[in-house]
């Protein structure tokens, strides 16, 4: 079934270009996704097609008006739909992670409200199912955030990837651990070589190496992701060995100074 992606925006051209290339472009061609771009300016009532105004109480910047956005939602039957989820990219939202991406991918239709300037009049929250943040920083508008969320969701749709199992071993999918390093031909390049185990053809050793690297890189870069309760006794043994190796490496490095 085709997944519908709807964007309310004042800059539809930013979003349209995303769906012309690579995986999203192929997904559109295959009928797996159907993007729709609604220009909020088309629902304004003044000759200047005004979508923003000064904030009550004063202060810098402009705030996007409620009326054209709500009119766009209602005229396109995007309010109170059980198969649809209305999303608002916002610093105040739930931070996006892979678990949330899987949840979003379960809906037949996602609706994105793309704010600009100082954001949308806060009363819009009555029409929003979920505010979402892509991180603790500020962007110029909601279009880029919407593309990030869309890209994460689209690749989970059956048929988008050439191999539907491609995402299974990626970062945050495999027990929430980071993905192991990946290599391709040639095996030797200048002074750099692919780890010998990967060219050995010994599948059990390769599987063990990959799992160890999952744990190693997660411990090194994002230790907060490691949930010991979800790890096997073999994983815990790997972790202890990794810590010993890292401590020995640090000791050697400090002695050289």
ROLUM-368462 format. One line per 2 residues: their letters; for each residue x, y, z of N, C-alpha, C. Coordinates in Angstrom, 3 decimals, m for minus. Layout:
# residues N
a = X,Y,Z,X,Y,Z,X,Y,Z  ... $
//
This chain:
# residues 257
xx = 0.844,m1.192,0.000,0.000,0.000,0.000,0.886,1.250,0.000  0.530,2.221,m0.806,1.322,3.437,m0.933,1.256,4.273,0.336 $
xx = 2.428,4.679,0.847,2.467,5.545,2.021,2.404,6.996,1.555  1.514,7.763,2.157,1.330,9.157,1.758,2.087,10.083,2.710 $
xx = 2.794,11.025,2.127,3.587,11.999,2.877,3.146,13.394,2.453  2.589,14.140,3.408,2.003,15.447,3.107,2.792,16.539,3.827 $
xx = 3.103,17.607,3.094,3.917,18.686,3.659,3.202,20.026,3.490  2.929,20.688,4.625,2.402,22.047,4.598,3.585,22.987,4.761 $
xx = 3.833,23.823,3.771,5.070,24.595,3.722,4.887,25.876,2.919  5.738,26.828,3.160,5.782,28.037,2.317,6.879,27.926,1.267 $
xx = 7.657,26.835,1.325,8.743,26.621,0.365,8.692,25.192,m0.180  7.664,24.852,m0.966,7.519,23.479,m1.463,8.687,23.024,m2.332 $
xx = 9.366,23.964,m2.999,10.468,23.593,m3.887,11.622,22.942,m3.137  11.798,23.286,m1.860,12.852,22.659,m1.053,12.580,21.165,m0.920 $
xx = 11.328,20.830,m0.685,10.941,19.441,m0.459,10.811,18.662,m1.760  10.319,19.315,m2.810,10.115,18.635,m4.089,11.413,18.050,m4.625 $
xx = 12.510,18.776,m4.456,13.784,18.314,m5.005,14.260,17.027,m4.333  13.910,16.828,m3.073,14.346,15.638,m2.345,13.809,14.350,m2.982 $
xx = 12.601,14.428,m3.520,11.951,13.236,m4.054,12.307,12.944,m5.509  13.286,13.630,m6.038,13.683,13.415,m7.434,14.882,12.487,m7.570 $
xx = 15.537,12.157,m6.454,16.809,11.452,m6.543,16.882,10.252,m5.608  17.811,9.358,m5.911,18.204,8.251,m5.057,17.000,7.441,m4.576 $
xx = 17.053,6.956,m3.325,16.016,6.059,m2.816,14.613,6.677,m2.827  14.433,7.927,m2.370,13.068,8.481,m2.413,12.539,8.619,m3.836 $
xx = 13.423,8.968,m4.786,12.996,9.065,m6.176,12.530,7.723,m6.711  13.278,6.666,m6.391,12.901,5.311,m6.808,11.601,4.881,m6.142 $
xx = 11.435,5.257,m4.872,10.221,4.890,m4.141,8.987,5.538,m4.765  9.134,6.782,m5.226,8.027,7.464,m5.909,7.718,6.748,m7.217 $
xx = 8.759,6.438,m7.989,8.576,5.772,m9.284,7.908,4.407,m9.134  8.198,3.714,m8.036,7.630,2.385,m7.806,6.242,2.439,m7.169 $
xx = 5.778,3.647,m6.843,4.466,3.788,m6.226,4.433,3.419,m4.762  5.600,3.381,m4.122,5.669,3.012,m2.711,5.339,4.189,m1.800 $
xx = 5.647,5.397,m2.266,5.314,6.606,m1.509,4.688,7.623,m2.452  3.851,8.461,m1.886,3.181,9.513,m2.666,3.300,10.832,m1.909 $
xx = 4.264,11.672,m2.273,4.396,12.960,m1.593,3.389,13.978,m2.125  2.941,14.823,m1.241,2.022,15.902,m1.617,2.497,17.184,m0.948 $
xx = 2.559,18.266,m1.701,3.082,19.531,m1.178,1.973,20.575,m1.209  1.657,21.088,m0.040,0.587,22.079,0.090,1.218,23.412,0.459 $
xx = 1.062,24.386,m0.413,1.626,25.711,m0.171,0.694,26.487,0.756  1.174,26.796,1.933,0.356,27.495,2.925,m0.114,28.839,2.400 $
xx = 0.666,29.456,1.526,0.283,30.765,0.968,m1.022,30.690,0.171  m1.336,29.528,m0.355,m2.570,29.371,m1.123,m3.808,29.465,m0.247 $
xx = m3.630,29.449,1.064,m4.765,29.494,1.982,m4.822,30.807,2.761  m4.062,31.783,2.317,m4.140,33.121,2.902,m5.265,33.903,2.223 $
xx = m5.679,35.005,2.826,m6.825,35.752,2.315,m6.496,37.189,1.929  m5.247,37.582,2.035,m4.867,38.944,1.652,m4.062,38.904,0.356 $
xx = m3.977,40.031,m0.319,m3.341,40.071,m1.634,m1.841,39.813,m1.569  m1.255,40.007,m0.393,0.187,39.768,m0.235,0.495,38.320,0.170 $
xx = m0.543,37.517,0.367,m0.404,36.102,0.748,0.460,35.984,2.018  0.102,36.739,3.035,0.879,36.825,4.269,0.686,35.597,5.148 $
xx = 1.792,34.999,5.559,1.717,33.814,6.419,2.279,34.056,7.815  2.757,35.271,8.090,3.360,35.534,9.404,2.970,36.912,9.900 $
xx = 3.226,37.140,11.184,2.909,38.429,11.796,3.815,38.615,13.005  3.806,39.839,13.569,4.648,40.129,14.735,4.091,39.421,15.973 $
xx = 4.959,39.015,16.908,4.492,38.290,18.094,3.837,39.208,19.122  2.786,38.712,19.771,2.214,39.441,20.903,3.272,39.556,21.993 $
xx = 3.315,40.686,22.664,4.274,40.900,23.738,5.592,41.453,23.244  5.725,41.607,21.920,6.956,42.156,21.357,8.049,41.116,21.230 $
xx = 9.196,41.568,20.798,10.326,40.673,20.610,10.711,40.571,19.148  11.912,40.042,18.876,12.400,39.953,17.504,11.726,38.824,16.725 $
xx = 11.796,38.906,15.403,11.308,37.826,14.563,9.814,37.897,14.316  9.354,36.966,13.488,7.944,36.874,13.124,7.424,35.485,13.478 $
xx = 6.114,35.404,13.650,5.463,34.136,14.013,4.476,33.776,12.914  4.474,32.512,12.509,3.553,32.078,11.464,2.120,32.042,11.986 $
xx = 1.196,32.507,11.156,m0.206,32.646,11.532,m0.938,31.307,11.522  m1.952,31.192,12.373,m2.744,29.974,12.476,m3.686,29.769,11.300 $
xx = m4.392,30.856,10.900,m5.520,30.708,9.978,m5.201,29.952,8.692  m4.154,30.320,7.954,m3.913,29.601,6.696,m3.519,28.142,6.902 $
xx = m2.812,27.847,7.996,m2.388,26.473,8.254,m3.580,25.596,8.606  m4.458,26.095,9.456,m5.641,25.313,9.835,m6.576,25.147,8.644 $
xx = m6.703,26.178,7.817,m7.523,26.070,6.606,m6.963,24.994,5.686  m5.648,24.954,5.548,m5.007,23.945,4.701,m5.248,22.541,5.243 $
xx = m5.163,22.376,6.560,m5.414,21.076,7.177,m6.849,20.613,6.939  m7.796,21.512,7.157,m9.206,21.142,7.032,m9.610,20.917,5.582 $
xx = m9.171,21.783,4.691,m9.562,21.662,3.281,m9.014,20.392,2.643  m7.921,19.846,3.201,m7.326,18.634,2.659,m7.631,17.401,3.506 $
xx = m8.639,17.545,4.385,m9.099,16.425,5.222,m7.958,15.782,6.010  m7.128,16.614,6.646,m5.970,16.127,7.383,m6.159,16.212,8.896 $
xx = m7.370,16.524,9.316,m7.661,16.663,10.745,m8.422,15.431,11.237  m8.002,14.901,12.390,m8.689,13.776,13.049,m8.790,12.532,12.156 $
xx = m7.721,12.236,11.447,m7.686,11.027,10.622,m6.954,9.925,11.384  m7.595,8.763,11.550,m7.002,7.679,12.322,m5.786,7.062,11.637 $
xx = m5.725,7.146,10.312,m4.597,6.568,9.572,m3.463,7.561,9.373  m3.659,8.769,9.917,m2.714,9.853,9.675,m2.130,10.362,10.981 $
xx = m0.892,10.838,10.922,m0.226,11.419,12.082,0.294,12.789,11.675  m0.115,13.824,12.408,0.324,15.191,12.117,1.554,15.503,12.957 $
xx = 2.658,15.813,12.289,3.935,16.030,12.956,4.345,17.500,12.859  4.950,17.996,13.928,5.470,19.363,13.945,6.947,19.321,14.315 $
xx = 7.849,19.504,13.345,9.276,19.619,13.689,9.480,20.811,14.615  10.059,20.563,15.790,10.169,21.622,16.792,11.240,21.270,17.817 $
xx = 12.010,22.273,18.304,12.969,22.006,19.381,12.307,21.481,20.651  11.001,21.710,20.783,10.269,21.275,21.967,9.745,19.853,21.840 $
xx = 10.046,19.189,20.723,9.487,17.879,20.475,10.301,16.732,21.040  9.745,15.553,20.930,10.430,14.318,21.311,11.600,14.118,20.360 $
xx = 12.776,13.813,20.900,13.969,13.676,20.056,13.873,12.403,19.216  14.124,12.553,17.933,14.029,11.443,16.997,15.080,10.381,17.284 $
xx = 14.660,9.123,17.315,15.587,7.997,17.390,15.003,6.861,16.555  15.741,5.760,16.436,15.312,4.702,15.537,14.027,4.025,16.000 $
xx = 13.821,3.939,17.293,12.581,3.357,17.812,11.384,4.203,17.386  11.540,5.521,17.471,10.468,6.429,17.063,10.244,6.353,15.548 $
xx = 11.321,6.201,14.788,11.210,6.078,13.328,10.356,4.863,12.968  10.583,3.744,13.651,9.783,2.538,13.392,8.305,2.800,13.703 $
xx = 8.045,3.541,14.763,6.661,3.876,15.111,6.030,4.726,14.012  6.750,5.743,13.551,6.220,6.619,12.501,5.947,5.841,11.219 $
xx = 6.803,4.872,10.925,6.659,4.115,9.685,5.410,3.236,9.681  4.781,3.055,10.841,3.586,2.204,10.923,2.329,2.936,10.452 $
xx = 2.407,4.249,10.253,1.237,5.020,9.832,1.152,5.102,8.317  m0.072,5.068,7.808,m0.291,5.113,6.368,m0.012,6.502,5.806 $
xx = m0.205,7.522,6.634,0.003,8.894,6.169,0.667,9.734,7.252  1.702,10.454,6.876,2.358,11.396,7.779,2.183,12.798,7.219 $
xx = 1.818,13.721,8.101,1.606,15.111,7.717,2.614,15.969,8.462  3.376,16.768,7.724,4.421,17.600,8.314,4.026,19.073,8.236 $
xx = 4.055,19.745,9.385,3.816,21.188,9.433,5.172,21.887,9.501  5.546,22.549,8.432,6.885,23.142,8.344,6.846,24.612,8.736 $
xx = 7.301,24.894,9.945,7.330,26.262,10.426,8.533,27.026,9.902  8.505,28.344,10.134,9.626,29.215,9.769,9.680,30.363,10.766 $
xx = 10.714,31.177,10.625,10.881,32.366,11.466,10.976,31.956,12.938  10.082,32.466,13.802,10.085,32.092,15.221,9.156,30.913,15.490 $
xx = 8.735,30.245,14.428,7.851,29.101,14.579,6.403,29.452,14.289  5.507,28.521,14.613,4.074,28.691,14.374,3.393,29.101,15.674 $
xx = 2.367,29.940,15.565,1.521,30.288,16.710,1.269,29.021,17.534  1.583,29.063,18.819,1.571,27.860,19.651,0.208,27.198,19.782 $
xx = m0.845,27.885,19.404,m2.170,27.270,19.462,m2.325,26.164,18.417  m1.374,26.053,17.519,m1.406,24.989,16.519,m1.303,23.612,17.164 $
xx = m0.821,23.573,18.418,m0.607,22.295,19.089,m1.898,21.486,19.208  m3.051,22.160,19.153,m4.339,21.474,19.209,m4.559,20.586,17.988 $
xx = m3.810,20.846,16.924,m3.970,20.085,15.682,m2.780,19.162,15.421  m1.851,19.100,16.372,m0.629,18.322,16.200,m0.693,17.044,17.028 $
xx = m0.341,15.923,16.403,m0.295,14.657,17.131,1.040,14.457,17.836  2.122,14.977,17.223,3.437,14.757,17.824,4.448,15.810,17.355 $
xx = 4.960,16.645,18.288,6.117,17.488,17.951,7.372,16.611,17.974  8.272,16.806,17.014,9.491,16.002,16.937,10.701,16.909,16.750 $
xx = 11.750,16.639,17.513,13.017,17.359,17.384,14.061,16.429,16.777  14.888,16.947,15.861,15.972,16.127,15.312,17.295,16.420,16.016 $
xx = 17.254,17.225,17.081,18.473,17.499,17.832,18.412,18.840,18.523  19.355,19.083,19.396,19.366,20.303,20.201,20.096,21.438,19.483 $
xx = 19.510,21.866,18.393,20.021,23.006,17.633,18.867,23.578,16.829  19.075,24.760,16.243,18.003,25.466,15.555,18.299,25.538,14.059 $
xx = 17.287,25.244,13.236,17.371,25.393,11.791,16.489,26.556,11.348  16.666,26.959,10.106,15.906,28.099,9.587,14.444,27.788,9.317 $
xx = 14.113,26.521,9.164,12.734,26.153,8.886,12.503,24.672,9.071  11.237,24.281,9.049,10.877,22.899,9.301,11.068,21.964,8.125 $
xx = 11.375,22.516,6.938,11.529,21.663,5.760,12.689,20.679,5.905  13.839,21.169,6.365,15.014,20.300,6.495,14.768,19.223,7.553 $
xx = 14.163,19.600,8.656,13.827,18.610,9.691,12.870,17.560,9.137  11.907,18.007,8.341,10.937,17.081,7.750,11.617,16.102,6.805 $
xx = 12.612,16.586,6.049,13.353,15.709,5.143,14.128,14.653,5.943  14.737,15.061,7.047,15.486,14.116,7.889,14.551,13.011,8.399 $
xx = 13.402,13.406,8.919,12.441,12.435,9.438,11.940,11.539,8.307  11.623,12.157,7.178,11.132,11.404,6.019,12.152,10.382,5.551 $
xx = 13.412,10.784,5.461,14.452,9.896,4.955,14.606,8.669,5.848  14.511,8.886,7.155,14.622,7.771,8.097,13.439,6.813,7.956 $
xx = 12.255,7.358,7.698,11.048,6.534,7.587,11.006,5.795,6.252  11.322,6.504,5.169,11.183,5.938,3.820,11.996,4.667,3.652 $
xx = 13.207,4.637,4.210,14.070,3.470,3.987,13.592,2.224,4.734  12.605,2.388,5.629,12.027,1.225,6.319,10.848,0.621,5.564 $
xx = 10.386,1.304,4.528,9.240,0.813,3.767,9.666,m0.368,2.901  8.906,m1.440,2.952,9.217,m2.629,2.155,9.321,m2.271,0.683 $
xx = 10.427,m2.698,0.057,10.619,m2.475,m1.366,11.447,m1.268,m1.713  11.707,m0.385,m0.730,12.506,0.812,m1.017,13.977,0.435,m1.186 $
xx = 14.510,m0.344,m0.242,15.877,m0.835,m0.372,15.895,m2.054,m1.280  16.966,m2.216,m2.031,17.070,m3.373,m2.924,17.008,m4.685,m2.152 $
xx = 17.555,m4.652,m0.930,17.494,m5.804,m0.030,16.801,m5.355,1.238  15.622,m5.905,1.513,14.841,m5.454,2.662,15.524,m5.729,3.999 $
xx = 16.587,m6.564,3.982,17.324,m6.845,5.208,18.488,m5.874,5.413  18.678,m4.943,4.464,19.847,m4.057,4.514,19.917,m3.233,5.790 $
xx = 18.754,m2.833,6.303,18.757,m1.954,7.486,18.865,m2.712,8.799  18.748,m4.053,8.756,18.667,m4.833,9.993,19.937,m4.728,10.830 $
xx = 21.111,m4.740,10.185,22.376,m4.721,10.917,22.971,m3.329,11.035  22.210,m2.300,10.756,22.737,m0.942,10.820,22.770,m0.432,12.263 $
xx = 23.420,0.711,12.438,23.467,1.337,13.754,22.051,1.549,14.296  21.899,1.307,15.595,20.653,1.501,16.344,19.600,0.434,16.062 $
xx = 19.853,m0.468,15.106,18.894,m1.529,14.816,19.242,m2.804,15.574  20.529,m3.090,15.699,20.991,m4.340,16.294,21.245,m4.141,17.781 $
xx = 20.221,m4.384,18.619,20.322,m4.157,20.070,20.722,m2.724,20.399  20.376,m1.799,19.512,20.654,m0.371,19.719,22.146,m0.055,19.724 $
xx = 22.970,m0.923,19.122,24.412,m0.710,19.070,24.801,m0.059,17.749  25.990,0.544,17.729,26.495,1.128,16.496,26.951,0.034,15.538 $
xx = 26.900,0.348,14.255,27.297,m0.624,13.242,28.807,m0.802,13.224  29.236,m2.017,12.867,30.668,m2.306,12.736,31.237,m1.588,11.502 $
xx = 32.582,m1.413,11.422,33.196,m0.850,10.213,32.916,m1.749,9.007  32.794,m1.129,7.831,32.575,m1.879,6.599,33.661,m1.555,5.589 $
xx = 34.011,m2.519,4.761,35.099,m2.357,3.785,34.688,m2.980,2.454  35.353,m2.553,1.367,35.156,m3.167,0.068,36.489,m3.241,m0.665 $
xx = 36.511,m3.768,m1.879,37.745,m3.950,m2.648,38.356,m2.595,m3.026  39.691,m2.532,m3.115,40.668,m3.613,m2.938,40.974,m3.886,m1.463 $
xx = 41.419,m5.097,m1.161,41.747,m5.464,0.220,42.974,m4.729,0.723  43.867,m4.359,m0.198,45.067,m3.592,0.140,45.033,m2.264,m0.615 $
xx = 45.192,m1.170,0.112,45.229,0.140,m0.523,46.273,0.992,0.178  47.323,1.340,m0.568,48.470,2.031,0.014,48.975,1.214,1.212 $
xx = 48.994,1.810,2.401,49.483,1.066,3.573,48.334,0.538,4.436  47.118,0.551,3.887,45.966,0.151,4.683,45.387,m1.162,4.175 $
xx = 45.060,m2.042,5.123,44.531,m3.363,4.773,43.184,m3.593,5.441  42.349,m4.380,4.780,41.095,m4.828,5.379,41.424,m5.839,6.476 $
xx = 40.724,m5.831,7.608,40.971,m6.845,8.642,40.953,m8.253,8.049  41.974,m9.021,8.392,42.180,m10.336,7.780,40.985,m11.257,7.956 $
xx = 40.290,m11.142,9.073,39.170,m12.029,9.338,38.086,m11.899,8.269  37.929,m10.705,7.695,36.867,m10.487,6.715,37.168,m11.137,5.368 $
xx = 38.417,m11.462,5.125,38.783,m12.130,3.871,39.033,m13.622,4.075  38.773,m14.095,5.288,39.083,m15.499,5.614,38.040,m16.478,5.096 $
xx = 36.807,m15.986,4.899,35.727,m16.880,4.495,35.159,m17.698,5.640  35.655,m17.471,6.856,35.181,m18.209,8.038,34.007,m17.435,8.649 $
xx = 32.792,m17.866,8.358,31.599,m17.098,8.703,31.420,m16.916,10.208  31.742,m17.921,10.993,31.590,m17.805,12.440,32.537,m16.754,13.005 $
xx = 33.789,m16.754,12.529,34.764,m15.761,12.985,34.363,m14.354,12.541  33.816,m14.250,11.342,33.368,m12.940,10.836,32.219,m12.428,11.686 $
xx = 31.276,m13.309,12.000,30.136,m12.930,12.842,30.616,m12.466,14.214  31.570,m13.166,14.796,32.119,m12.794,16.101,32.836,m11.446,16.031 $
xx = 33.605,m11.235,14.951,34.319,m9.957,14.778,33.334,m8.800,14.686  32.282,m8.976,13.903,31.299,m7.907,13.728,30.614,m7.558,15.047 $
xx = 30.247,m8.573,15.807,29.582,m8.316,17.086,30.525,m7.608,18.049  31.776,m8.012,18.055,32.765,m7.363,18.917,32.939,m5.897,18.528 $
xx = 32.966,m5.636,17.221,33.116,m4.259,16.752,31.876,m3.427,17.052  30.688,m4.024,16.969,29.466,m3.330,17.390,29.621,m2.804,18.815 $
xx = 30.074,m3.694,19.683,30.232,m3.339,21.094,31.367,m2.345,21.301  32.489,m2.560,20.579,33.662,m1.699,20.753,33.344,m0.240,20.406 $
xx = 32.739,m0.036,19.239,32.486,1.335,18.796,31.382,2.004,19.598  30.419,1.212,20.059,29.374,1.782,20.913,29.957,2.199,22.261 $
xx = 30.804,1.357,22.837,31.446,1.678,24.110,32.326,2.917,23.974  33.003,3.041,22.845,33.919,4.155,22.635,33.192,5.467,22.366 $
xx = 32.134,5.429,21.537,31.501,6.660,21.067,30.170,6.978,21.737  29.371,5.953,22.041,28.053,6.195,22.631,27.761,5.159,23.726 $
xx = 28.541,5.177,24.804,28.364,4.159,25.860,26.981,4.167,26.488  26.278,5.291,26.398,24.946,5.364,26.992,23.946,4.447,26.290 $
xx = 24.286,3.983,25.092,23.384,3.099,24.351,23.446,1.651,24.838  24.495,1.316,25.555,24.679,m0.082,25.970,23.769,m0.411,27.155 $
xx = 22.900,m1.380,26.933,22.001,m1.869,27.977,22.449,m3.277,28.357  23.150,m3.401,29.462,23.739,m4.687,29.841,22.684,m5.783,30.025 $
xx = 21.485,m5.393,30.412,20.440,m6.382,30.645,20.025,m7.079,29.350  20.213,m6.401,28.210,19.807,m6.980,26.936,20.937,m7.764,26.268 $
xx = 22.129,m7.762,26.895,23.279,m8.437,26.295,23.411,m9.866,26.812  23.925,m10.725,25.942,24.151,m12.123,26.324,25.409,m12.223,27.182 $
xx = 25.614,m13.378,27.796,26.827,m13.588,28.586,28.068,m13.497,27.705  27.933,m13.929,26.445,29.045,m13.820,25.499,29.357,m12.360,25.190 $
xx = 28.325,m11.546,25.064,28.524,m10.111,24.828,29.230,m9.450,26.008  28.832,m9.814,27.201,29.449,m9.243,28.399,30.919,m9.636,28.487 $
xx = 31.218,m10.861,28.070,32.618,m11.305,28.026,33.393,m10.474,27.006  32.773,m10.226,25.836,33.411,m9.394,24.815,33.688,m7.995,25.359 $
xx = 32.726,m7.442,26.080,32.893,m6.101,26.640,34.075,m6.039,27.599  34.201,m7.049,28.457,35.319,m7.073,29.406,36.653,m7.119,28.658 $
xx = 36.727,m7.929,27.603,37.955,m8.024,26.819,38.262,m6.713,26.098  37.212,m6.046,25.597,37.388,m4.755,24.924,37.948,m3.726,25.897 $
xx = 37.403,m3.695,27.118,37.868,m2.727,28.118,39.328,m2.967,28.478  39.729,m4.231,28.606,41.130,m4.548,28.900,42.023,m4.055,27.777 $
xx = 41.618,m4.304,26.529,42.393,m3.865,25.366,42.513,m2.341,25.331  41.408,m1.652,25.603,41.410,m0.184,25.579,42.297,0.367,26.693 $
xx = 42.229,m0.234,27.877,43.061,0.220,28.992,44.544,m0.003,28.703  44.869,m1.137,28.103,46.265,m1.411,27.734,46.759,m0.415,26.696 $
xx = 45.892,m0.085,25.757,46.252,0.888,24.725,46.519,2.259,25.336  45.656,2.660,26.283,45.833,3.952,26.948,47.122,3.981,27.769 $
xx = 47.400,2.892,28.457,48.627,2.812,29.247,49.856,2.939,28.358  49.846,2.272,27.223,50.959,2.345,26.286,51.124,3.747,25.742 $
xx = 50.018,4.384,25.425,50.043,5.745,24.894,50.614,6.719,25.919  50.222,6.582,27.191,50.690,7.489,28.235,52.183,7.278,28.518 $
xx = 52.644,6.039,28.412,54.058,5.779,28.668,54.951,6.380,27.570  54.404,6.545,26.393,55.175,7.117,25.294,55.346,8.627,25.428 $
x = 54.560,9.246,26.271,54.634,10.707,26.417,55.796,11.128,27.327 $
//
